[in-house]
Amino acid sequence: MMKWRLAALILIAGCMLGHAQTYRVGAKHFNESYILAELLAQLIENEGYTVERKFNLGGTAVCYQALVGGDIDIYPEYTGSLAEEILKSNKKLNHGSLNQELKSQLNLEISPSFGFNNTYALATTPAIAKKRNLRTISDLQKQSPMPMALSYEFLKRKDGWGNLKATYQLSMNPVGIEHGLAYQAIVKGSIELTDVYSTDGEIEKYGLFLLEDDLNFFPDYNAVAVYNQTINEEIKLLAAKLEDLISEEEMQAMNSEVLFEQKTFYDVARTFLLQKGLVDSTIEKKGSTMWREIFDKTLTHLGITAVALGLAIFIAVPLGILLYIFSGVSRPVLYFVGLLQTIPSIALLALMIPLLGIGIVPAITALLIYALLPILRNTTTGLTSVDPILRKVAIGMGMTTFQRLRFVELPLAMPSILAGIRTAAVITIGTATLAAFIGAGGLGEFIVTGLALNNTKLILQGAIPAAVLAILIEFLFELMEKALIPKHLRS
C-alpha cells in the first residue's frame, strides 16, 4: 500500500514539475506578430505552463537566430519568409515540403497554417493610382520617378525589393522607413508608394489601393508557429489548435483593434481565444497597470545600465592607469576603443546575437563597449594633465610610483575621471533603449512597440522615463563630485 502511495506522489510531483516548465515565446517587432505570439502564449499558459514573452525581436533573421540559439522556444512566422529568408530556396514550397526541408536541414518544425495568407503588397492611395493609372506592379515600369519608401526589412529580403525590382524591371530607388510610420507618410502625401502586409489594419482604415502582383512574384505567407522538433509534444498540439482558425478578415480586425481602438495585445488575443472556446474563461486575466509596467521596465533599464557602467569602470579606469604608465601604447589602444564607438549601436547589438544570443547579456556587452571610451580617455587625459612640478615634488619626497598615483595623481585626475564616467552613464541610459530589439527589455520596449503601432503615447512612456533617468544621473554625479572632489579642484 505504501509503495502505491509513494508512486502516486512521485507521479503527481512529476506532473506538477512538468507544468512548472517555462516556455519562451518570441515575436518580431510589428503589430501582427505581437498578436499571434500572444495567442500562442495564452494557449500555453492555459495549460498551466509559465510563459516568458520575448517580443520586439527585430525581423526574421533575429528571431531565427534566437530560436536556433535556444533563447526562445517558439514564435509565429510566415511560410514565405521561412522559404525565402531561412532556407534560401529558389523554388516555391508548399506547406508539407517546407516542413520537411526545415526538419532535415535545421531540425525545425512548423505547425499547421493558422488559416490566413499575409502576403506582401505594394500600396498607394486611390487618388495616386488614378492619377498615375496604376493597377498592377507592372504598371510601375511606365512611371517617372515617384516618391516611395519601403520598410527596412523589405529592402534587404530575398523576397523583397531587390528581386522584385529585377523581376518587374523597375527603375525606382526607394528610401527606407519604419513600417509603422509608412502609413502616416503615405496618407499625408510625403510618399506615394510603400510595402504593406495584406492583413494590416491600416489598409482598410486609410482606404489604400493594393497593386496586383501580376507576375506572381510574392510566395504565400501563411501564418504558422515555428519551433524545434524536440519541443514538448503538448506545445506542438497547442499550436495546432490554431489550424485554419483565423481568416484574413479576422486577422485584419484584430490588427485594427490594437491600432485604432488602443486595445492591448493581451486583451485582443484573449477575446479571440475566448470566442473560439480555446481558453478557460474562469482563469483570472493576467496583466499589470501602466504605472506598474513603467516601474518594472525602468528597473530593468537601470539594472542593464548599472551593470554595463560598473563593468566599464572596472575595466577602463585600471586600463587608463596602465596606459598612463606605459604611454607608448596609449594612442593605439585609444584609437581601437574609439573605433568600436563608431559602430552604429543597432548594428553592434545585431552583431552580438550570433555570439551571445538575445537578452540581457549581449545588451550589457554592447553597452559596455560604448561606455569604455569616455572613461578610458578621461582617465588617461586626467593623469597626463597633472602638473609636472607636482609630480617632481612627489618624486623628490621619495614617493614610489604607486604612492604618487594614490596620493597625488589620481586625486588630481578625479574630476576628469568622474566627467568621463558621467558621460558614459548618459550614453548607456540612451543606448539601452535599443536593447529591446534583442529581447533585453527595459524602457526601449515601449518605444519599439510604439513605433510599430505609430502610438505616440507608448513612445513617450519609454522616452520620458529614459530622459528623466539621464537627468537624475547628472544630479547624482554632481553630488558625487561635491563629496569626492575638494572644492578647489572642481573647476
Secondary structure as GFF3:
##gff-version 3
##sequence-region A 1 491
A	DSSP	alpha_helix	2	19	.	.	.	ID=ss1
A	DSSP	beta_strand	22	26	.	.	.	ID=ss2
A	DSSP	alpha_helix	31	46	.	.	.	ID=ss3
A	DSSP	beta_strand	50	54	.	.	.	ID=ss4
A	DSSP	alpha_helix	60	68	.	.	.	ID=ss5
A	DSSP	beta_strand	74	78	.	.	.	ID=ss6
A	DSSP	alpha_helix	79	81	.	.	.	ID=ss7
A	DSSP	pi_helix	82	86	.	.	.	ID=ss8
A	DSSP	alpha_helix	95	106	.	.	.	ID=ss9
A	DSSP	beta_strand	108	110	.	.	.	ID=ss10
A	DSSP	beta_strand	120	124	.	.	.	ID=ss11
A	DSSP	alpha_helix	126	132	.	.	.	ID=ss12
A	DSSP	three_ten_helix	137	142	.	.	.	ID=ss13
A	DSSP	beta_strand	149	151	.	.	.	ID=ss14
A	DSSP	alpha_helix	152	156	.	.	.	ID=ss15
A	DSSP	alpha_helix	161	168	.	.	.	ID=ss16
A	DSSP	beta_strand	175	177	.	.	.	ID=ss17
A	DSSP	alpha_helix	179	188	.	.	.	ID=ss18
A	DSSP	beta_strand	194	197	.	.	.	ID=ss19
A	DSSP	alpha_helix	201	206	.	.	.	ID=ss20
A	DSSP	beta_strand	209	210	.	.	.	ID=ss21
A	DSSP	beta_strand	223	228	.	.	.	ID=ss22
A	DSSP	alpha_helix	233	240	.	.	.	ID=ss23
A	DSSP	alpha_helix	248	260	.	.	.	ID=ss24
A	DSSP	alpha_helix	265	275	.	.	.	ID=ss25
A	DSSP	alpha_helix	290	325	.	.	.	ID=ss26
A	DSSP	three_ten_helix	327	329	.	.	.	ID=ss27
A	DSSP	alpha_helix	330	341	.	.	.	ID=ss28
A	DSSP	alpha_helix	345	356	.	.	.	ID=ss29
A	DSSP	alpha_helix	360	384	.	.	.	ID=ss30
A	DSSP	alpha_helix	388	396	.	.	.	ID=ss31
A	DSSP	alpha_helix	401	404	.	.	.	ID=ss32
A	DSSP	pi_helix	405	409	.	.	.	ID=ss33
A	DSSP	alpha_helix	410	431	.	.	.	ID=ss34
A	DSSP	three_ten_helix	432	438	.	.	.	ID=ss35
A	DSSP	alpha_helix	444	453	.	.	.	ID=ss36
A	DSSP	alpha_helix	456	484	.	.	.	ID=ss37
A	DSSP	three_ten_helix	487	489	.	.	.	ID=ss38
###
